[in-house]
């Protein structure tokens, strides 16, 4: 979880970042704020801390020269989940998210060590509940279960406090003058208070999803982050295409809810569905796939000689994919059936998947 890079390894990755200096007590990262990326400590020491329920900072680890700070949030350019402060003057090599993804691909052996550490650190934060939102409400509350399930399915750390037994929960209720009928409440890492929020409100508060750049043209837009959608995203992004993945709730689909998957190729002892889908999600982010979860499209505007707008129902909004192709059609045939609309030779073809479990033979072109 906390490897130390050798001087020659640091020299190999210098081209991916820039050296920055920090004074004693200066923050390299703050909870709830977007960080600058992965930071490799060149000189000095950095304390990594988390906030407890009362707002006090608790130490997690201290990094010295050769160590690197960050976890999966830095891979996707999302807000930091922990604080990082310089003990003394510090020099660090800052590698921004896009260059970090390039490093993981260009330096395969070193990238594997870095990726493994980032994943294990996220797992550790989930187990500790560090850096995530605090949910105040009774365990049997349906809304508490809804919010916890959403965060758990998206691999995000969180804590839950019972207002009847936890003094910290009682203090939060009194501090914000919350009526018991307004529970659950959620305290975001940035200090915002939400009263029984929707999944989308919670996701925006913790930085899980943000606005999509309306000026950017994506080569591939995949609606549905299940196994087929994530596979299509990995295949497309690894070929250098700009990919956007949207899902109305969480990545993983039905597979992510499976307690154990025994028949997936390459895992003879079986694997938890959430663990398998988390690997696929991280792999997609490694290739630069932009995730918009939860984000639900309402319609697809199909261009061409005869423009059409397809209204999406609740079910279809989580299962349809869209591609604008710049490559040959050989790659298309190898993609999963979640890729549903293809622009080829200046014409649009709409593929509609039948709502029953079957293979690629169940895809109709209309």
C-alpha positions in Angstrom: 0.0 0.0 0.0 2.9 2.4 0.7 5.8 1.6 -1.6 8.9 3.8 -1.9 10.3 4.6 -5.3 14.0 4.3 -6.0 15.9 7.4 -7.3 16.2 5.8 -10.7 12.5 5.1 -10.9 11.7 8.7 -10.0 14.0 9.9 -12.8 12.0 7.7 -15.2 8.8 9.5 -14.4 10.0 13.0 -14.1 8.9 13.7 -17.7 5.3 13.2 -16.7 5.2 16.0 -14.0 6.5 19.2 -12.6 8.4 19.9 -9.4 6.6 22.1 -6.9 7.8 23.5 -3.5 5.7 23.7 -0.4 6.4 25.6 2.9 6.1 24.1 6.4 2.4 23.6 7.3 1.2 24.2 3.7 -1.5 21.9 2.3 -0.7 19.7 -0.6 -4.3 18.4 -0.6 -7.5 19.2 1.2 -10.6 17.1 1.7 -13.3 18.1 -0.8 -11.0 20.1 -3.0 -9.7 18.9 -6.4 -6.1 18.0 -6.1 -3.3 18.5 -8.6 -2.7 14.7 -9.1 -0.2 12.2 -7.8 2.6 13.7 -5.7 5.9 12.0 -5.4 7.8 13.4 -2.4 11.4 14.4 -3.4 12.5 16.0 -0.1 10.7 16.5 3.2 7.8 14.8 5.0 4.1 15.0 4.5 1.4 14.1 7.0 -1.8 12.5 5.7 -4.8 13.0 8.0 -8.5 12.5 8.1 -11.4 14.3 9.8 -13.2 12.5 12.6 -16.9 13.0 13.4 -16.1 16.0 15.5 -13.9 17.7 12.9 -10.6 16.9 14.5 -7.7 15.7 12.3 -6.5 12.1 12.9 -3.2 10.9 11.4 -3.2 8.1 8.8 0.3 7.9 7.6 3.4 10.1 7.0 5.2 10.1 3.7 9.0 10.6 3.3 11.3 11.0 0.3 10.5 8.5 -2.4 6.9 7.9 -1.3 3.9 9.1 -3.4 0.6 10.4 -2.1 -2.7 9.8 -3.7 -5.4 7.2 -4.3 -8.0 6.5 -7.0 -9.5 10.0 -6.7 -6.3 11.4 -8.3 -6.6 9.0 -11.2 -9.9 10.5 -12.2 -9.2 14.1 -11.1 -11.8 14.1 -8.3 -11.8 15.8 -4.9 -9.3 14.6 -2.4 -10.6 12.3 0.4 -7.8 13.2 2.9 -5.7 16.1 4.0 -2.0 16.4 3.3 0.2 18.9 5.1 4.0 19.5 4.8 5.8 18.9 8.1 8.7 21.0 6.9 9.7 22.5 3.5 8.8 19.9 0.8 9.6 19.4 -2.8 7.3 17.1 -4.7 6.9 16.0 -8.3 3.3 16.6 -9.2 1.8 14.4 -11.9 -1.6 15.6 -13.1 -4.4 13.0 -13.8 -3.9 12.9 -17.6 -0.2 12.4 -17.3 -0.7 9.9 -14.5 -2.8 7.8 -16.9 -0.1 8.1 -19.5 2.5 7.0 -17.0 0.5 3.9 -16.0 0.5 2.8 -19.7 4.0 3.9 -20.7 5.8 2.5 -17.6 4.0 -0.8 -17.3 6.0 -2.4 -14.5 6.2 0.7 -12.4 2.6 1.6 -13.3 1.4 -1.7 -11.9 2.9 -1.0 -8.5 1.4 2.5 -8.4 -2.0 1.3 -9.5 -2.0 -1.5 -6.9 -1.2 1.0 -4.2 -3.9 3.4 -5.3 -6.5 0.6 -5.2 -5.4 -0.7 -1.8 -5.5 2.9 -0.4 -9.1 3.3 -1.6 -10.0 0.0 0.0 -8.4 1.2 3.2 -10.4 4.4 3.2 -13.6 2.5 2.6 -12.9 0.3 5.6 -12.1 3.3 7.8 -14.8 5.5 6.4 -12.2 8.2 6.0 -12.8 11.2 3.8 -16.4 10.4 2.9 -19.7 11.9 3.8 -21.3 11.3 7.2 -24.9 10.0 7.1 -26.9 10.6 10.3 -29.9 8.4 10.6 -31.3 5.1 12.0 -29.9 1.9 10.4 -33.3 0.6 9.5 -34.4 3.8 7.7 -35.1 3.1 4.0 -33.5 6.4 3.0 -30.3 5.6 5.0 -30.1 2.2 3.2 -30.7 3.9 -0.1 -27.8 6.4 0.4 -25.5 3.8 1.8 -26.2 1.4 -1.0 -25.5 4.1 -3.6 -22.1 5.0 -2.0 -21.2 1.4 -1.5 -22.0 0.5 -5.2 -19.8 3.4 -6.3 -16.9 2.4 -4.2 -17.0 5.6 -2.1 -16.1 5.7 1.7 -18.7 6.9 4.1 -19.7 6.8 7.8 -23.1 6.3 9.4 -24.0 7.7 12.8 -27.1 6.7 14.8 -28.8 9.8 16.3 -30.1 7.6 19.2 -26.7 6.3 20.4 -23.9 8.4 18.9 -23.1 11.6 20.8 -21.5 13.0 17.6 -24.8 12.5 15.7 -26.7 14.3 18.5 -24.2 17.2 18.4 -24.6 17.5 14.6 -28.4 17.6 14.9 -28.3 20.3 17.6 -25.7 22.3 15.7 -27.7 22.4 12.5 -31.1 22.5 14.3 -32.4 19.5 12.4 -35.9 18.3 13.1 -36.1 14.5 13.6 -38.6 14.3 10.7 -35.9 15.6 8.3 -33.5 12.7 8.9 -31.4 11.4 7.4 -29.0 14.2 7.0 -25.7 14.0 5.2 -22.6 16.1 6.1 -20.3 16.3 3.0 -16.5 16.5 3.4 -16.6 20.1 2.2 -18.9 21.1 5.1 -22.2 21.2 3.2 -25.3 19.8 4.9 -27.9 17.9 2.9 -31.3 16.9 4.2 -32.4 13.5 2.9 -30.8 14.1 -0.5 -31.3 12.3 -3.7 -28.5 10.2 -5.2 -27.7 12.9 -7.7 -27.6 15.7 -5.0 -25.3 13.5 -2.9 -23.0 12.7 -5.9 -22.6 16.4 -6.8 -21.9 17.3 -3.2 -19.0 14.9 -2.8 -17.7 15.5 -6.3 -18.6 12.1 -7.7 -20.2 13.7 -10.8 -19.8 17.1 -12.3 -21.0 19.0 -15.4 -20.2 17.6 -18.8 -18.3 19.9 -21.1 -20.9 20.8 -23.8 -18.2 21.9 -26.2 -16.3 18.5 -26.1 -17.0 16.0 -28.9 -16.8 12.4 -27.7 -16.1 9.6 -30.1 -18.1 7.2 -28.0 -21.0 7.7 -25.5 -22.0 4.6 -23.7 -25.2 4.6 -21.6 -25.1 1.8 -19.0 -22.0 1.0 -16.9 -22.6 -2.7 -16.6 -20.1 -5.4 -17.7 -20.8 -4.8 -21.4 -20.7 -1.0 -21.1 -17.5 -1.0 -19.2 -15.9 -3.5 -21.6 -16.9 -1.3 -24.6 -15.4 1.7 -22.8 -12.1 -0.1 -22.2 -11.9 -1.3 -25.8 -12.7 2.1 -27.2 -10.4 4.1 -24.9 -7.5 1.8 -25.3 -7.8 2.5 -29.1 -7.4 6.2 -28.3 -11.0 7.3 -28.6 -12.6 9.9 -26.3 -15.2 8.0 -24.3 -18.1 9.1 -22.0 -19.9 6.5 -19.9 -23.3 7.4 -18.3 -25.3 5.4 -15.8 -28.4 6.3 -13.8 -27.2 4.8 -10.5 -23.8 3.0 -10.2 -21.2 1.1 -12.2 -21.3 -2.7 -12.4 -25.0 -3.4 -13.3 -26.5 -6.7 -12.1 -23.0 -8.3 -11.9 -21.9 -5.7 -9.3 -24.8 -6.8 -7.0 -23.7 -10.5 -7.2 -22.2 -11.9 -4.0 -20.0 -14.4 -6.0 -19.3 -15.0 -9.6 -17.9 -18.5 -10.2 -18.0 -18.8 -14.0 -16.0 -15.7 -15.2 -13.0 -16.7 -17.3 -9.7 -16.3 -15.4 -11.0 -16.5 -11.8 -11.0 -20.3 -11.0 -11.8 -19.6 -7.3 -14.5 -17.1 -8.1 -14.7 -13.4 -7.3 -17.2 -11.0 -5.7 -19.2 -9.2 -8.3 -18.4 -5.8 -6.9 -14.7 -6.6 -6.9 -14.8 -7.7 -10.5 -16.7 -4.6 -11.6 -14.5 -2.3 -9.5 -11.5 -3.6 -11.4 -13.3 -2.9 -14.7 -14.2 0.6 -13.6 -10.7 1.4 -12.6 -9.3 -0.1 -15.8 -11.6 2.2 -17.8 -10.5 5.2 -15.8 -6.9 4.2 -16.5 -7.5 4.7 -20.2 -9.1 8.1 -19.7 -12.8 7.2 -19.8 -14.9 10.0 -18.4 -17.6 8.7 -16.0 -20.9 10.5 -15.4 -22.5 8.5 -12.6 -25.3 9.1 -11.7 -26.4 10.8 -14.8 -29.4 9.8 -16.8 -29.9 10.8 -20.5 -33.4 11.6 -21.5 -33.1 11.3 -25.2 -30.7 10.6 -28.1 -30.6 13.1 -31.0 -29.7 11.1 -34.1 -28.1 13.3 -36.8 -27.7 12.7 -40.5 -29.9 13.3 -43.5 -33.1 12.8 -41.4 -32.6 13.9 -37.9 -34.5 12.0 -35.3 -34.9 12.3 -31.5 -35.3 9.0 -29.6 -37.0 9.4 -26.2 -35.5 7.0 -23.6 -37.6 5.2 -21.1 -36.3 4.6 -17.6 -35.1 1.1 -18.5 -33.5 2.0 -21.9 -31.7 5.0 -20.3 -29.5 2.6 -18.5 -28.9 0.1 -21.4 -28.2 2.0 -24.6 -24.9 3.0 -26.1 -23.9 5.5 -28.8 -20.9 5.6 -31.0 -19.6 8.0 -33.6 -17.0 6.1 -35.5 -13.7 7.4 -36.9 -12.2 3.9 -37.3 -12.8 0.9 -39.5 -15.7 -1.5 -38.8 -13.5 -4.4 -37.8 -13.3 -3.0 -34.3 -17.0 -2.5 -34.1 -17.7 -6.2 -34.6 -15.6 -7.0 -31.5 -17.5 -4.7 -29.2 -20.3 -5.8 -26.8 -23.9 -5.3 -27.8 -24.2 -2.3 -25.4 -22.9 -0.2 -28.3 -26.3 0.6 -29.8 -26.0 3.4 -32.4 -23.2 3.7 -35.0 -22.4 6.4 -37.4 -20.7 4.8 -40.4 -20.0 6.3 -43.9 -22.0 9.5 -43.0 -25.2 7.5 -42.2 -26.8 6.5 -38.9 -27.7 2.9 -38.1 -29.8 2.4 -34.9 -29.4 -1.0 -33.1 -32.0 -1.9 -30.6 -31.3 -4.6 -28.0 -34.2 -6.9 -27.1 -35.1 -6.9 -23.4 -34.3 -10.5 -22.8 -31.1 -12.4 -21.8 -29.3 -13.7 -24.8 -26.2 -13.3 -26.9 -25.3 -11.0 -29.8 -27.9 -12.8 -32.0 -30.6 -10.9 -30.1 -29.6 -7.5 -31.6 -31.9 -6.2 -34.3 -30.9 -3.4 -36.7 -33.9 -1.2 -37.4 
